[in-house]
């Protein structure tokens, strides 16, 4: 099972459209995960229409229309791996312990908000993934998104994709 993981698209504030390399991944993804801060409903409509399966949440910059259609926290079992998706996890310091305590029933937690790619494992085994942002690099050198695979009940092939400068 192939995953496409993104967050913090902030359209049309940070870009006019999703980057072509990310859109090119959609037909190859069995599941698309978006960890919030869409800003516009059109991006949600696009991903719902073009994804085989979309797992998504709202973020702090998402208004009432998006909040009416998306949960604050999403959970899904994907090939025997228990995923959670949330936008905010608080400060980087103490994140692993805090998330492990909040989500003891998960194997992987996808989050956003910071626009900073993150891939760590908490004590007890919870994997934390932040794909960064494909539209707003903030203080990072690149705009980014993630792909990964789930096989035999394990998360594998986690790859951070760097997008070229605009």
N, C-alpha and C positions, 0 to 999 in steps of 0.2 A: 504494500500500500504506500503510495507516494503522497507526501504532504507538502503543501505550499503554505508558509507561515509569514504573515505580515502584520503590521500595526501602524498606527499613527500616519495615515494617509493624508489627512488634513486637506482634502480637496474641496473647493478650488483655491484655498488660501495659500498653500505652500507649493502647489503646482496646478497646472490646468488639467492634467490627466495622469493616470497611472503610467509608470514607465513601460515602454515596449517589452523589455526583457521579462518583467514580472507578468505582463499580460500573455507573453509567449509561453509561460509555464502553465497557465491555466488548463489547457487541454491534456497536460501530462499528469495533473494532480487528481488523485482520487478524493482528497479532502483539502479544502482551503480553510485555514484558521486565520481570523483577524482579531487582534486584541484591542480594538477600540480606537477612538478619535478618528472617526470617518469624516465628520463635519457635515458632509452633504449626503442626502438620501440617494442621489444618483449612483454613487459608488457602491452602496449596499445593493441597489437594484442590479447593477452590472455584475457584481460578484455572485449574487443569487442566481442570475440568469445563466452565467457562463461556468459556474462550478457544478461538479457532480454532487458535492455535498459541502455546505458552508457551516462552520462552527464559528460564532462571532459574539462579541459583547460590545456594549457601548463604553465610551470613555468620558472623561471630564469635560471635553469640548463638544460633546454631542448633545443636541437639543432634544426637545420633546418628541419629535417625529421618530428619531432613531431610538430613543429610550422606550417608546411604545412598541417597537418591533424587536428589540434586542434585550437580553438579560444583562445584569451586572456581572454575573459569573455563569459560565457555561461548563458543562461536564460531558464527556463522551468516552466510551470504551472503543478504542480503535485497534482492532486486531489483538485484543488482550492487554493493551496498554491503556491505563486509566489517565486520561487527559483532563486538565482544567484550564480554563482561559479566564483571565481577569485583566483589567487595564492597569490598575495601580497596585503596587506592593509596598510603597513607602520607601524610605531611604535605603541606599545600597548597604550601609553598615547594618549588620544583623538580618539582612534579607533572608538568607537561607534558613536560619532558625525560626524566624517569624513565619515564613511561608510553610515550613514543615509542620509547625504547630497549628496553623490555620487550615491546612489541607492534608491531614494525615492519611486520607484515603486515596491520594493521587500518586501516580508514578512520574508524571510530567506536568509542570505548570508553565503555560505560555502567558507572558505579560508584556505590557508596553509602557507607555507614558514618558519614559526618559529619552527615547530615541537613541539609546546607547545599547548596542548588541551585548548580550549577556548569555553565557552558557556555563552554569556551575551545577554541582550536585551537593545538596544539603546532607548533613549527617542523617542517616536513615534511608538515604537513596533518592529523595525527591530531586528530579532534574528540573532546573529553572532555565527557561529560554526566553530571551527577548530578541526579536528580529531586527531591532532598530526601526528606521523609517525609510521607505523607498522614495520619499519626496522631500524630506527635511533632515539634513544631516546634523543640524545644530552644531555642536562642538566636535563632531566626529569627522574623520577624513573622507568618509564615503557615505552615500545613501545605501541602505542595505535591506535585504530580506533573507529568509531562510528556506531551505528545502530539507526534507528528511524522509526517511522510510520507516515503516513498521513492518517487521518480519519476525515470525516465530515468537510473538509476544514481547519483542524488544524494539526499542527505538534505535535506529542505525542511520548511518550516512548523513549526519547532520552537517549541512554545508551553509556557511554564511556567504551570500552573494553580494559582491560590491558592484554598485551601478556606476557607470562612467559619468564624469561631470557633464552638466547640462551645457 
